[in-house]
Amino acid sequence: MALPLPAITPESAAFWTGGAHGVLQIMACTMCDHRIHPPQLMCPQCLSRNVRPVAASGMGTIYSYTINHQAWIPELPVPYALVIVDLDDQPGVRITAMLEADDLGAIAVGAPVVVDFHEREDVHIPYFRLG
Ligand SMILES: [Zn+2]
């Protein structure tokens, strides 16, 4: 059994498929420019439904992280790192994702990271690498 895939919904489709073009897509409000993550079809700041995905640079810095040694499902290779990343060009957006590194000991709060994607079926799952 493979790792489970995320469900594609109207609000999350751009986020999960943008990697097909190498682009991290973040929802943005066209009325007040608020950035919305996790993706929603309504702006939580001004309640407008005029939202659309915008391309993020994929560059960010580690806000927090954890190294996991427990294989919560058998297919999950351990140890692995989960990071919360502040995106450089998307104010207020923090993304939780896996981080892949040869040396997990090199991960640190404040370290620069860059997004990449794993293609699995019809989704492109964002993950980060140390930048
Ligand atoms: Zn708004």
Backbone and ligand atoms as CSV (ligand in chain L), in Angstrom:
chain,resi,resn,atom,element,x,y,z
A,1,MET,N,N,0.847,-1.191,0.000
A,1,MET,CA,C,0.000,0.000,0.000
A,1,MET,C,C,0.885,1.244,0.000
A,2,ALA,N,N,0.514,2.203,-0.835
A,2,ALA,CA,C,1.270,3.452,-0.916
A,2,ALA,C,C,0.726,4.449,0.096
A,3,LEU,N,N,1.499,5.473,0.319
A,3,LEU,CA,C,1.026,6.550,1.194
A,3,LEU,C,C,-0.279,7.107,0.640
A,4,PRO,N,N,-1.208,7.467,1.509
A,4,PRO,CA,C,-2.490,7.996,1.019
A,4,PRO,C,C,-2.307,9.334,0.316
A,5,LEU,N,N,-3.160,9.585,-0.660
A,5,LEU,CA,C,-3.114,10.833,-1.427
A,5,LEU,C,C,-4.165,11.804,-0.901
A,6,PRO,N,N,-3.905,13.096,-1.056
A,6,PRO,CA,C,-4.915,14.074,-0.643
A,6,PRO,C,C,-6.110,14.045,-1.585
A,7,ALA,N,N,-7.264,14.417,-1.064
A,7,ALA,CA,C,-8.457,14.558,-1.897
A,7,ALA,C,C,-8.387,15.888,-2.638
A,8,ILE,N,N,-8.654,15.855,-3.936
A,8,ILE,CA,C,-8.689,17.085,-4.737
A,8,ILE,C,C,-10.089,17.677,-4.625
A,9,THR,N,N,-10.174,18.893,-4.147
A,9,THR,CA,C,-11.452,19.599,-4.032
A,9,THR,C,C,-11.365,20.868,-4.883
A,10,PRO,N,N,-12.476,21.520,-5.153
A,10,PRO,CA,C,-12.397,22.762,-5.956
A,10,PRO,C,C,-11.437,23.782,-5.346
A,11,GLU,N,N,-11.439,23.905,-4.027
A,11,GLU,CA,C,-10.560,24.898,-3.413
A,11,GLU,C,C,-9.097,24.464,-3.376
A,12,SER,N,N,-8.836,23.160,-3.355
A,12,SER,CA,C,-7.454,22.702,-3.205
A,12,SER,C,C,-6.812,22.262,-4.514
A,13,ALA,N,N,-7.567,22.231,-5.595
A,13,ALA,CA,C,-7.045,21.683,-6.849
A,13,ALA,C,C,-5.767,22.379,-7.306
A,14,ALA,N,N,-5.732,23.697,-7.253
A,14,ALA,CA,C,-4.544,24.428,-7.722
A,14,ALA,C,C,-3.334,24.092,-6.859
A,15,PHE,N,N,-3.548,23.963,-5.544
A,15,PHE,CA,C,-2.443,23.660,-4.637
A,15,PHE,C,C,-1.845,22.285,-4.945
A,16,TRP,N,N,-2.718,21.301,-5.176
A,16,TRP,CA,C,-2.230,19.934,-5.358
A,16,TRP,C,C,-1.773,19.630,-6.778
A,17,THR,N,N,-2.113,20.485,-7.741
A,17,THR,CA,C,-1.743,20.186,-9.125
A,17,THR,C,C,-0.759,21.198,-9.714
A,18,GLY,N,N,-0.498,22.307,-9.030
A,18,GLY,CA,C,0.421,23.322,-9.551
A,18,GLY,C,C,1.811,22.777,-9.812
A,19,GLY,N,N,2.189,21.760,-9.065
A,19,GLY,CA,C,3.509,21.163,-9.243
A,19,GLY,C,C,3.715,20.553,-10.615
A,20,ALA,N,N,2.625,20.274,-11.347
A,20,ALA,CA,C,2.765,19.761,-12.715
A,20,ALA,C,C,3.530,20.752,-13.580
A,21,HIS,N,N,3.462,22.026,-13.196
A,21,HIS,CA,C,4.184,23.087,-13.904
A,21,HIS,C,C,5.308,23.654,-13.028
A,22,GLY,N,N,5.618,22.952,-11.944
A,22,GLY,CA,C,6.692,23.382,-11.058
A,22,GLY,C,C,6.353,24.607,-10.244
A,23,VAL,N,N,5.053,24.856,-10.041
A,23,VAL,CA,C,4.642,26.087,-9.369
A,23,VAL,C,C,3.824,25.761,-8.120
A,24,LEU,N,N,4.202,26.371,-7.009
A,24,LEU,CA,C,3.406,26.296,-5.791
A,24,LEU,C,C,2.308,27.346,-5.885
A,25,GLN,N,N,1.060,26.899,-5.886
A,25,GLN,CA,C,-0.078,27.809,-6.046
A,25,GLN,C,C,-0.725,28.062,-4.689
A,26,ILE,N,N,-0.895,29.334,-4.369
A,26,ILE,CA,C,-1.524,29.758,-3.117
A,26,ILE,C,C,-2.762,30.586,-3.475
A,27,MET,N,N,-3.836,30.366,-2.755
A,27,MET,CA,C,-5.046,31.153,-3.006
A,27,MET,C,C,-4.852,32.590,-2.513
A,28,ALA,N,N,-5.373,33.535,-3.296
A,28,ALA,CA,C,-5.309,34.948,-2.936
A,28,ALA,C,C,-6.653,35.590,-3.215
A,29,CYS,N,N,-7.017,36.549,-2.389
A,29,CYS,CA,C,-8.256,37.303,-2.565
A,29,CYS,C,C,-8.000,38.428,-3.569
A,30,THR,N,N,-8.863,38.521,-4.592
A,30,THR,CA,C,-8.684,39.576,-5.591
A,30,THR,C,C,-9.195,40.926,-5.083
A,31,MET,N,N,-9.954,40.912,-3.981
A,31,MET,CA,C,-10.498,42.161,-3.448
A,31,MET,C,C,-9.519,42.832,-2.475
A,32,CYS,N,N,-8.944,42.039,-1.544
A,32,CYS,CA,C,-8.087,42.654,-0.515
A,32,CYS,C,C,-6.655,42.108,-0.541
A,33,ASP,N,N,-6.355,41.178,-1.452
A,33,ASP,CA,C,-5.017,40.618,-1.648
A,33,ASP,C,C,-4.558,39.730,-0.483
A,34,HIS,N,N,-5.482,39.376,0.409
A,34,HIS,CA,C,-5.136,38.468,1.506
A,34,HIS,C,C,-4.770,37.104,0.928
A,35,ARG,N,N,-3.742,36.496,1.470
A,35,ARG,CA,C,-3.325,35.162,1.025
A,35,ARG,C,C,-3.995,34.135,1.925
A,36,ILE,N,N,-4.510,33.058,1.334
A,36,ILE,CA,C,-5.396,32.126,2.012
A,36,ILE,C,C,-4.795,30.724,1.975
A,37,HIS,N,N,-4.417,30.216,3.127
A,37,HIS,CA,C,-3.912,28.849,3.188
A,37,HIS,C,C,-4.209,28.281,4.570
A,38,PRO,N,N,-4.774,27.070,4.665
A,38,PRO,CA,C,-5.167,26.177,3.593
A,38,PRO,C,C,-6.182,26.826,2.645
A,39,PRO,N,N,-6.204,26.345,1.395
A,39,PRO,CA,C,-7.040,26.988,0.395
A,39,PRO,C,C,-8.522,26.944,0.745
A,40,GLN,N,N,-9.194,28.048,0.463
A,40,GLN,CA,C,-10.642,28.169,0.641
A,40,GLN,C,C,-11.197,28.965,-0.535
A,41,LEU,N,N,-12.505,28.845,-0.736
A,41,LEU,CA,C,-13.162,29.567,-1.821
A,41,LEU,C,C,-13.749,30.884,-1.354
A,42,MET,N,N,-13.470,31.253,-0.103
A,42,MET,CA,C,-13.918,32.545,0.427
A,42,MET,C,C,-12.771,33.154,1.232
A,43,CYS,N,N,-12.605,34.461,1.069
A,43,CYS,CA,C,-11.556,35.142,1.822
A,43,CYS,C,C,-11.982,35.258,3.294
A,44,PRO,N,N,-11.196,34.749,4.228
A,44,PRO,CA,C,-11.571,34.849,5.641
A,44,PRO,C,C,-11.423,36.272,6.183
A,45,GLN,N,N,-10.758,37.136,5.435
A,45,GLN,CA,C,-10.547,38.507,5.911
A,45,GLN,C,C,-11.676,39.450,5.501
A,46,CYS,N,N,-12.111,39.389,4.226
A,46,CYS,CA,C,-13.147,40.323,3.760
A,46,CYS,C,C,-14.412,39.612,3.301
A,47,LEU,N,N,-14.412,38.272,3.359
A,47,LEU,CA,C,-15.556,37.423,3.014
A,47,LEU,C,C,-15.905,37.448,1.529
A,48,SER,N,N,-15.022,37.971,0.704
A,48,SER,CA,C,-15.251,37.936,-0.738
A,48,SER,C,C,-15.084,36.505,-1.250
A,49,ARG,N,N,-15.854,36.173,-2.281
A,49,ARG,CA,C,-15.674,34.885,-2.953
A,49,ARG,C,C,-14.807,35.041,-4.207
A,50,ASN,N,N,-14.264,36.215,-4.409
A,50,ASN,CA,C,-13.378,36.456,-5.549
A,50,ASN,C,C,-11.949,36.076,-5.155
A,51,VAL,N,N,-11.695,34.789,-5.188
A,51,VAL,CA,C,-10.368,34.281,-4.860
A,51,VAL,C,C,-9.836,33.511,-6.056
A,52,ARG,N,N,-8.529,33.493,-6.171
A,52,ARG,CA,C,-7.906,32.779,-7.287
A,52,ARG,C,C,-6.520,32.340,-6.853
A,53,PRO,N,N,-6.006,31.274,-7.478
A,53,PRO,CA,C,-4.645,30.859,-7.140
A,53,PRO,C,C,-3.616,31.787,-7.764
A,54,VAL,N,N,-2.546,32.031,-7.021
A,54,VAL,CA,C,-1.418,32.811,-7.539
A,54,VAL,C,C,-0.145,31.984,-7.354
A,55,ALA,N,N,0.822,32.243,-8.192
A,55,ALA,CA,C,2.081,31.500,-8.140
A,55,ALA,C,C,2.976,32.057,-7.045
A,56,ALA,N,N,3.419,31.186,-6.157
A,56,ALA,CA,C,4.401,31.564,-5.148
A,56,ALA,C,C,5.787,31.200,-5.662
A,57,SER,N,N,6.787,31.874,-5.095
A,57,SER,CA,C,8.158,31.574,-5.531
A,57,SER,C,C,8.589,30.180,-5.092
A,58,GLY,N,N,7.995,29.696,-4.010
A,58,GLY,CA,C,8.420,28.402,-3.467
A,58,GLY,C,C,9.593,28.524,-2.519
A,59,MET,N,N,10.072,29.759,-2.316
A,59,MET,CA,C,11.160,29.999,-1.378
A,59,MET,C,C,10.569,30.349,-0.017
A,60,GLY,N,N,11.234,29.890,1.037
A,60,GLY,CA,C,10.734,30.193,2.360
A,60,GLY,C,C,11.781,29.949,3.419
A,61,THR,N,N,11.364,30.109,4.668
A,61,THR,CA,C,12.247,29.842,5.798
A,61,THR,C,C,11.500,28.960,6.795
A,62,ILE,N,N,12.250,28.124,7.481
A,62,ILE,CA,C,11.651,27.203,8.440
A,62,ILE,C,C,11.227,27.978,9.679
A,63,TYR,N,N,9.922,27.916,9.967
A,63,TYR,CA,C,9.376,28.516,11.183
A,63,TYR,C,C,9.500,27.539,12.342
A,64,SER,N,N,9.233,26.275,12.079
A,64,SER,CA,C,9.358,25.236,13.093
A,64,SER,C,C,9.490,23.892,12.382
A,65,TYR,N,N,9.909,22.874,13.116
A,65,TYR,CA,C,10.057,21.549,12.504
A,65,TYR,C,C,10.048,20.472,13.582
A,66,THR,N,N,9.864,19.246,13.125
A,66,THR,CA,C,9.987,18.093,14.015
A,66,THR,C,C,10.569,16.936,13.217
A,67,ILE,N,N,11.349,16.116,13.884
A,67,ILE,CA,C,11.888,14.902,13.278
A,67,ILE,C,C,11.105,13.724,13.862
A,68,ASN,N,N,10.486,12.968,12.990
A,68,ASN,CA,C,9.638,11.853,13.428
A,68,ASN,C,C,10.374,10.533,13.268
A,69,HIS,N,N,10.304,9.708,14.306
A,69,HIS,CA,C,10.940,8.390,14.273
A,69,HIS,C,C,9.916,7.268,14.317
A,70,GLN,N,N,8.649,7.639,14.385
A,70,GLN,CA,C,7.569,6.664,14.446
A,70,GLN,C,C,6.952,6.509,13.054
A,71,ALA,N,N,6.924,5.292,12.532
A,71,ALA,CA,C,6.251,5.034,11.254
A,71,ALA,C,C,4.758,4.866,11.528
A,72,TRP,N,N,4.032,5.961,11.379
A,72,TRP,CA,C,2.604,5.944,11.713
A,72,TRP,C,C,1.827,5.034,10.796
A,73,ILE,N,N,2.312,4.842,9.591
A,73,ILE,CA,C,1.794,3.806,8.708
A,73,ILE,C,C,3.017,3.066,8.170
A,74,PRO,N,N,2.876,1.779,7.865
A,74,PRO,CA,C,4.066,0.977,7.533
A,74,PRO,C,C,4.870,1.517,6.355
A,75,GLU,N,N,4.227,2.192,5.394
A,75,GLU,CA,C,4.921,2.663,4.190
A,75,GLU,C,C,5.725,3.935,4.428
A,76,LEU,N,N,5.630,4.487,5.607
A,76,LEU,CA,C,6.295,5.758,5.889
A,76,LEU,C,C,7.731,5.502,6.343
A,77,PRO,N,N,8.705,5.890,5.511
A,77,PRO,CA,C,10.093,5.673,5.915
A,77,PRO,C,C,10.495,6.629,7.036
A,78,VAL,N,N,11.181,6.117,8.014
A,78,VAL,CA,C,11.608,6.935,9.144
A,78,VAL,C,C,13.128,6.915,9.241
A,79,PRO,N,N,13.760,7.917,9.847
A,79,PRO,CA,C,13.105,9.137,10.325
A,79,PRO,C,C,12.758,10.063,9.152
A,80,TYR,N,N,11.820,10.959,9.398
A,80,TYR,CA,C,11.463,11.959,8.392
A,80,TYR,C,C,11.206,13.279,9.108
A,81,ALA,N,N,11.308,14.362,8.351
A,81,ALA,CA,C,11.147,15.697,8.928
A,81,ALA,C,C,9.868,16.346,8.422
A,82,LEU,N,N,9.135,16.916,9.330
A,82,LEU,CA,C,8.000,17.785,8.994
A,82,LEU,C,C,8.392,19.209,9.335
A,83,VAL,N,N,8.105,20.119,8.424
A,83,VAL,CA,C,8.457,21.520,8.656
A,83,VAL,C,C,7.226,22.410,8.487
A,84,ILE,N,N,7.231,23.506,9.200
A,84,ILE,CA,C,6.287,24.596,8.963
A,84,ILE,C,C,7.122,25.718,8.373
A,85,VAL,N,N,6.729,26.142,7.166
A,85,VAL,CA,C,7.541,27.093,6.396
A,85,VAL,C,C,6.784,28.401,6.201
A,86,ASP,N,N,7.444,29.507,6.503
A,86,ASP,CA,C,6.964,30.834,6.125
A,86,ASP,C,C,7.401,31.081,4.684
A,87,LEU,N,N,6.421,31.287,3.786
A,87,LEU,CA,C,6.771,31.553,2.392
A,87,LEU,C,C,7.243,32.990,2.246
A,88,ASP,N,N,8.387,33.188,1.567
A,88,ASP,CA,C,9.015,34.505,1.479
A,88,ASP,C,C,8.100,35.555,0.836
A,89,ASP,N,N,7.386,35.163,-0.223
A,89,ASP,CA,C,6.617,36.160,-0.975
A,89,ASP,C,C,5.112,36.048,-0.760
A,90,GLN,N,N,4.698,35.300,0.265
A,90,GLN,CA,C,3.274,35.150,0.544
A,90,GLN,C,C,3.042,35.503,2.015
A,91,PRO,N,N,2.880,36.784,2.313
A,91,PRO,CA,C,2.813,37.205,3.710
A,91,PRO,C,C,1.703,36.504,4.488
A,92,GLY,N,N,2.070,35.983,5.651
A,92,GLY,CA,C,1.100,35.335,6.526
A,92,GLY,C,C,0.837,33.882,6.207
A,93,VAL,N,N,1.425,33.358,5.134
A,93,VAL,CA,C,1.170,31.968,4.758
A,93,VAL,C,C,2.246,31.067,5.331
A,94,ARG,N,N,1.811,30.077,6.087
A,94,ARG,CA,C,2.696,29.027,6.586
A,94,ARG,C,C,2.198,27.694,6.045
A,95,ILE,N,N,3.115,26.920,5.490
A,95,ILE,CA,C,2.784,25.625,4.905
A,95,ILE,C,C,3.461,24.528,5.708
A,96,THR,N,N,2.712,23.501,6.032
A,96,THR,CA,C,3.261,22.312,6.679
A,96,THR,C,C,3.499,21.271,5.592
A,97,ALA,N,N,4.714,20.745,5.565
A,97,ALA,CA,C,5.064,19.763,4.538
A,97,ALA,C,C,6.254,18.949,5.044
A,98,MET,N,N,6.593,17.928,4.295
A,98,MET,CA,C,7.794,17.171,4.624
A,98,MET,C,C,9.007,17.921,4.081
A,99,LEU,N,N,10.140,17.700,4.711
A,99,LEU,CA,C,11.401,18.246,4.219
A,99,LEU,C,C,12.336,17.077,3.998
A,100,GLU,N,N,12.958,17.038,2.834
A,100,GLU,CA,C,13.894,15.966,2.521
A,100,GLU,C,C,15.314,16.525,2.543
A,101,ALA,N,N,16.177,15.852,3.299
A,101,ALA,CA,C,17.572,16.277,3.404
A,101,ALA,C,C,18.423,15.047,3.666
A,102,ASP,N,N,19.642,15.055,3.128
A,102,ASP,CA,C,20.561,13.951,3.400
A,102,ASP,C,C,20.888,13.891,4.885
A,103,ASP,N,N,20.997,15.060,5.499
A,103,ASP,CA,C,21.337,15.156,6.921
A,103,ASP,C,C,20.216,15.891,7.647
A,104,LEU,N,N,19.347,15.141,8.299
A,104,LEU,CA,C,18.237,15.780,9.010
A,104,LEU,C,C,18.758,16.659,10.151
A,105,GLY,N,N,19.977,16.430,10.600
A,105,GLY,CA,C,20.568,17.256,11.642
A,105,GLY,C,C,20.884,18.662,11.174
A,106,ALA,N,N,20.859,18.876,9.862
A,106,ALA,CA,C,21.144,20.210,9.318
A,106,ALA,C,C,19.914,21.103,9.343
A,107,ILE,N,N,18.764,20.550,9.674
A,107,ILE,CA,C,17.527,21.342,9.702
A,107,ILE,C,C,17.557,22.245,10.927
A,108,ALA,N,N,17.186,23.501,10.719
A,108,ALA,CA,C,17.177,24.463,11.817
A,108,ALA,C,C,16.109,25.519,11.574
A,109,VAL,N,N,15.558,26.033,12.656
A,109,VAL,CA,C,14.629,27.158,12.548
A,109,VAL,C,C,15.360,28.322,11.874
A,110,GLY,N,N,14.706,28.942,10.922
A,110,GLY,CA,C,15.305,30.061,10.202
A,110,GLY,C,C,16.062,29.672,8.950
A,111,ALA,N,N,16.255,28.379,8.731
A,111,ALA,CA,C,17.004,27.943,7.545
A,111,ALA,C,C,16.170,28.187,6.285
A,112,PRO,N,N,16.821,28.632,5.207
A,112,PRO,CA,C,16.100,28.817,3.947
A,112,PRO,C,C,15.779,27.467,3.304
A,113,VAL,N,N,14.607,27.399,2.682
A,113,VAL,CA,C,14.169,26.182,2.005
A,113,VAL,C,C,13.568,26.552,0.657
A,114,VAL,N,N,13.455,25.542,-0.190
A,114,VAL,CA,C,12.818,25.716,-1.497
A,114,VAL,C,C,11.894,24.528,-1.728
A,115,VAL,N,N,10.785,24.805,-2.381
A,115,VAL,CA,C,9.789,23.755,-2.619
A,115,VAL,C,C,10.179,22.897,-3.815
A,116,ASP,N,N,9.756,21.660,-3.785
A,116,ASP,CA,C,9.814,20.757,-4.927
A,116,ASP,C,C,8.573,19.878,-4.818
A,117,PHE,N,N,8.386,18.994,-5.773
A,117,PHE,CA,C,7.137,18.238,-5.808
A,117,PHE,C,C,7.411,16.768,-6.098
A,118,HIS,N,N,6.584,15.917,-5.482
A,118,HIS,CA,C,6.553,14.504,-5.834
A,118,HIS,C,C,5.272,14.250,-6.614
A,119,GLU,N,N,5.425,13.760,-7.840
A,119,GLU,CA,C,4.256,13.444,-8.657
A,119,GLU,C,C,3.766,12.055,-8.294
A,120,ARG,N,N,2.501,11.983,-7.925
A,120,ARG,CA,C,1.870,10.690,-7.637
A,120,ARG,C,C,0.456,10.724,-8.200
A,121,GLU,N,N,0.265,9.895,-9.208
A,121,GLU,CA,C,-1.021,9.885,-9.919
A,121,GLU,C,C,-1.337,11.300,-10.396
A,122,ASP,N,N,-2.473,11.879,-9.997
A,122,ASP,CA,C,-2.836,13.193,-10.526
A,122,ASP,C,C,-2.522,14.334,-9.567
A,123,VAL,N,N,-1.726,14.076,-8.543
A,123,VAL,CA,C,-1.353,15.152,-7.630
A,123,VAL,C,C,0.163,15.328,-7.629
A,124,HIS,N,N,0.571,16.543,-7.285
A,124,HIS,CA,C,1.989,16.872,-7.138
A,124,HIS,C,C,2.150,17.393,-5.718
A,125,ILE,N,N,2.690,16.548,-4.866
A,125,ILE,CA,C,2.733,16.841,-3.437
A,125,ILE,C,C,3.942,17.721,-3.133
A,126,PRO,N,N,3.693,18.927,-2.620
A,126,PRO,CA,C,4.819,19.803,-2.292
A,126,PRO,C,C,5.633,19.241,-1.117
A,127,TYR,N,N,6.932,19.369,-1.216
A,127,TYR,CA,C,7.826,19.109,-0.093
A,127,TYR,C,C,8.940,20.141,-0.195
A,128,PHE,N,N,9.756,20.236,0.841
A,128,PHE,CA,C,10.819,21.241,0.825
A,128,PHE,C,C,12.186,20.578,0.894
A,129,ARG,N,N,13.162,21.288,0.380
A,129,ARG,CA,C,14.583,20.952,0.502
A,129,ARG,C,C,15.271,22.153,1.105
A,130,LEU,N,N,16.382,21.905,1.788
A,130,LEU,CA,C,17.167,23.024,2.304
A,130,LEU,C,C,17.698,23.815,1.118
A,131,GLY,N,N,17.582,25.153,1.211
A,131,GLY,CA,C,17.946,25.985,0.063
A,131,GLY,C,C,19.329,26.557,0.157
L,1,ZN,ZN,ZN,-10.299,39.472,0.904
